[in-house]
Amino acid sequence: MSGPTAERIRVLCVDDEPGFAALVADALAAEGERFVGTAATDASEALGLLSDETDCVVSDYDMPGRDGLDFLR
């Protein structure tokens, strides 16, 4: 990969349903090496994985403890 259009897109997938966030992350990876998906099962874990390199967050809304909007804030 080279050039600005070939940069990796890092997506953080957050869902409390076991396996669903991982399924989304794996589906992104199957689209090609341009996407890098990381899965988290709750907002607290996701906050620990979130970094300046994260390009996109895909989050469930209805999660125990902290819903998707609280996580966004």
Beta strands, then each sheet from edge to edge (+ up, - down):
strand 1: 9-14
strand 2: 35-40
strand 3: 56-59
sheet 1: 2+ 1+ 3+
end
